[in-house]
Amino acid sequence: MPDRLEQTKALASGARLSILDWLLEPDRHFSHQITGKPSDIGVCVTLLTEKLEMAQPTVSRHLELLRRAGFLTVNKIGRWSFFQRDEGAIAEFKDWINDHL
């Protein structure tokens, strides 16, 4: 079972909520990604860094917290990491919230 406290903490950031929002429609928000279609392979950290206007290590930390919470998956292609939402894990968390609040 996922760590619900860790998941809840992962959502306690405007930047992380923005990442999840953008990744809901990655082709719309990151259509300029040249490596591959964002909805197929995920979104490159570099593009998320630009959109958030934050330093890359800070964005990587946000992405890691979301990944550890189970909300993101990472697809490694060469030396690049591409992130996508894990819709199953997000739906499960929403169900848990609905059942417990």
C-alpha positions in Angstrom: 0.0 0.0 0.0 1.3 3.4 -0.9 2.4 5.8 1.9 -0.6 8.1 2.1 1.3 10.7 4.2 4.1 10.8 1.6 1.5 11.2 -1.2 -0.3 14.0 0.7 3.0 15.8 1.3 3.9 15.5 -2.4 0.8 17.5 -3.3 1.6 20.3 -0.8 3.4 22.4 -3.4 2.2 24.7 -6.1 5.1 23.7 -8.3 4.3 20.0 -7.9 0.6 20.6 -8.6 1.5 22.6 -11.7 3.7 19.7 -12.9 0.8 17.2 -12.4 -1.6 19.6 -14.2 0.7 20.2 -17.2 1.4 16.4 -17.5 -2.3 15.8 -17.7 -2.2 17.3 -21.2 1.5 17.1 -22.1 1.1 17.5 -25.9 -0.6 20.8 -25.3 1.9 22.2 -22.8 5.1 20.7 -24.3 4.4 20.5 -28.1 7.9 21.9 -28.7 9.6 18.8 -27.4 11.7 17.5 -30.2 12.8 14.2 -28.7 9.4 12.5 -29.1 5.7 13.1 -28.5 5.2 14.0 -24.8 2.1 11.8 -24.5 4.1 8.8 -25.8 7.5 9.1 -24.0 6.9 11.7 -21.2 8.2 15.2 -20.8 11.9 16.0 -20.5 13.2 17.6 -17.2 14.7 20.4 -19.2 11.3 21.5 -20.5 9.7 21.3 -17.0 12.6 23.4 -15.7 12.0 26.1 -18.3 8.2 26.2 -17.7 8.7 26.3 -13.9 11.4 28.9 -14.2 13.4 27.2 -11.4 16.9 25.7 -11.2 17.2 22.1 -12.5 18.1 20.6 -9.1 15.0 22.1 -7.6 12.8 20.7 -10.4 14.5 17.3 -10.1 13.7 17.3 -6.4 10.0 18.1 -7.1 9.9 15.3 -9.7 11.5 12.8 -7.3 9.0 13.6 -4.6 6.1 13.0 -7.1 7.7 9.8 -8.3 8.3 8.5 -4.8 4.7 9.2 -4.0 3.7 7.1 -7.1 2.2 9.9 -9.1 4.8 10.0 -11.8 6.7 7.4 -13.8 10.1 8.0 -15.4 11.1 6.8 -18.8 14.9 6.8 -19.3 16.1 7.2 -22.9 19.8 7.4 -23.1 20.9 10.0 -20.5 17.6 11.7 -20.5 14.6 11.3 -18.2 11.1 11.8 -19.3 8.2 12.0 -16.9 4.5 11.0 -17.2 1.6 10.9 -14.8 0.7 7.5 -13.3 -3.1 7.7 -13.8 -3.8 4.5 -11.9 -2.0 5.7 -8.8 -3.6 9.1 -9.0 -7.1 7.5 -9.3 -6.3 5.2 -6.4 -5.3 8.2 -4.2 -8.4 10.1 -5.2 -10.5 7.1 -4.2 -8.7 6.9 -0.9 -9.3 10.6 -0.2 -13.0 10.3 -1.0 -13.3 7.3 1.3 -11.5 9.0 4.2 -12.7 12.6 4.2 
